Amino acid sequence: MGPVRLIEVKEDILSDNTKLAADLRAGLSGEKTMLLNLMSSPGSGKTTLILNTIEALRDELRLGVMEADIESTVDAEKVAAKGVAAIQLRTGGFCHLDAAMVKQGLEAMDGGHLDLIIIENVGNLVCPAEFDTGAHLNAMILSVPEGDDKPLKYPLMFSICDVLVVNKIDYLSLSDFDMAALKERVASLNPRIEIIEVSCRTGAGIPEWVSWLRAQWRRFREN
Amino acid sequence: MRGKSDNEAASNKMHELPITESILNIVLKHAAMNDAHKISAIHLRIGALSELEDEWLQKYFDYLSKGTIAEDAKLVIVRVPAKIQCRSCAYEYEAEKVMMAELVCPACGGKGGNLISGREYYIKEMEVQ
């Protein structure tokens, strides 16, 4: 064997995923299907928010759900029972979805006729922030019991999202969660993020969430 | 308020696996292009904001690279600090990850900033024979 040589590689490790995600996004835009990537810790209310969203929008939009959270209590069959296109992705215990998995899901779903597809990503605040899924919008949920310090621990997740849904606000009176401190931290990381306070249990704030989503969809359709 | 005990440590260890797989594919491609027969070291630049752990990257790499010319290659990881540009005065400064949500510009006291570096996932070069 010859002497040791140094070879320049100069490649982004995630470039394949980034490129595939961009292709997916462009393809979906062409079909006028908006893809929303919903992320959160386990137990913050992704499934419940999705079910609330379905109830509110099923009569005006053709909806689809791509279920990736292995811990979700609502599986694709239950979502499908509501008359919504649904698919359960097999993530094989992975901590996040990547664009290749989303592509497979879209193909299996045959969702070209849909207006809005929501991805329920795997429940954690770390890995999903690193991998572009091809979604047009990134949304995250933070629930009050998780604490207002989460932007300190997971800055990347807060910095990549278009909207932050603060769920379980009916717990606010029971905790020392500081909403003003949370908003200041989040704005510091991401000045363009929208923050919507909801309680999926009482229904508070759900109309605001739905109208935000509807406005995003209209803007998407116009472009 | 500090939140409930976190369960992320246990659940996120798979994160390194797809990253490692991607590294292996890229270096094998470059080795073939450069007619290399053995890869002995791979130099990576990883942003300070990434949650990757060096030890796990190497473990997964050792596992995945078995039987390839990259077997036994050492991953040499350089951490790229998170660098911020102040939104008020455009001054550039480095910040720790835990400070990202409470940034205060050391030049003007302005809050918040745009991330210039710290998210890198980059293969710089490799040592081959």
Contacts between the chains, C-beta under 8 A, distances in Angstrom:
chain1	res1	chain2	res2	distance
A	1	B	37	5.9
A	1	B	38	6.2
A	1	B	129	4.5
A	2	B	37	7.9
A	2	B	129	5.5
A	3	B	129	7.0
A	4	B	40	6.6
A	4	B	127	5.3
A	4	B	128	7.2
A	4	B	129	5.7
A	5	B	34	7.7
A	5	B	36	7.3
A	5	B	127	7.2
A	5	B	128	5.5
A	5	B	129	7.0
A	6	B	125	5.6
A	6	B	126	7.5
A	6	B	127	5.8
A	6	B	128	8.0
A	7	B	30	6.0
A	7	B	31	7.7
A	7	B	34	5.1
A	7	B	36	6.9
A	7	B	125	6.1
A	7	B	126	5.4
A	7	B	127	7.9
A	7	B	128	5.6
A	8	B	124	7.5
A	8	B	125	5.1
A	9	B	26	6.6
A	9	B	27	6.8
A	9	B	30	5.2
A	9	B	42	7.9
A	9	B	123	4.3
A	9	B	124	6.5
A	9	B	125	5.6
A	9	B	126	5.8
A	10	B	122	7.7
A	10	B	123	7.3
A	10	B	124	6.7
A	10	B	125	7.6
A	11	B	26	5.1
A	11	B	30	7.8
A	11	B	122	7.4
A	11	B	123	5.1
A	12	B	121	6.1
A	12	B	122	5.8
A	12	B	123	7.9
A	13	B	19	6.0
A	13	B	22	5.0
A	13	B	23	5.7
A	13	B	26	6.9
A	13	B	44	7.7
A	13	B	121	4.1
A	13	B	122	6.7
A	13	B	123	6.1
A	14	B	19	7.8
A	14	B	22	6.9
A	14	B	121	4.9
A	16	B	22	6.5
A	16	B	25	8.0
A	17	B	22	7.7
A	41	B	7	8.0
A	41	B	8	7.8
A	42	B	7	7.0
A	93	B	14	6.4
A	94	B	14	5.4
A	94	B	17	7.8
A	94	B	18	7.3
A	95	B	11	6.1
A	95	B	12	5.1
A	95	B	13	7.8
A	95	B	14	4.6
A	95	B	15	5.0
A	96	B	15	7.0
A	98	B	18	6.5
A	124	B	8	5.5
A	124	B	11	5.7
A	124	B	12	6.0
A	125	B	8	6.9
A	126	B	8	5.8
A	126	B	12	5.1
A	126	B	15	6.7
A	126	B	51	4.8
A	127	B	12	5.9
A	127	B	14	7.8
A	127	B	15	4.4
A	127	B	51	7.4
A	130	B	15	7.5
A	130	B	50	6.8
A	130	B	51	7.8
A	130	B	121	7.9
A	145	B	3	7.2
A	145	B	4	6.3
A	146	B	3	4.5
A	146	B	4	6.6
A	147	B	1	5.1
A	147	B	2	5.6
A	147	B	3	2.7
A	147	B	4	7.1
A	148	B	1	5.5
A	149	B	1	6.9
A	149	B	2	5.6
A	149	B	3	6.1
A	150	B	3	6.4
A	151	B	100	7.8
A	151	B	101	3.8
A	152	B	98	5.5
A	152	B	100	7.6
A	152	B	101	5.1
A	152	B	102	7.1
A	153	B	6	7.6
A	153	B	98	7.4
A	155	B	49	6.6
A	155	B	97	6.3
A	155	B	100	3.6
A	155	B	101	5.6
A	156	B	49	5.3
A	156	B	119	7.2
A	158	B	101	7.1
A	159	B	100	7.7
A	159	B	115	6.9
A	175	B	1	6.3
A	176	B	1	4.4
A	177	B	1	5.3
A	178	B	1	6.4
A	184	B	111	7.9
A	185	B	101	3.8
A	185	B	102	6.3
A	186	B	101	7.2
A	187	B	112	6.8
A	188	B	100	7.8
A	188	B	101	5.4
A	188	B	102	6.4
A	188	B	103	5.6
A	188	B	111	5.6
A	188	B	112	4.2
A	188	B	113	8.0
A	189	B	100	6.1
A	189	B	101	5.2
A	189	B	112	7.5
A	191	B	87	7.3
A	191	B	112	6.3
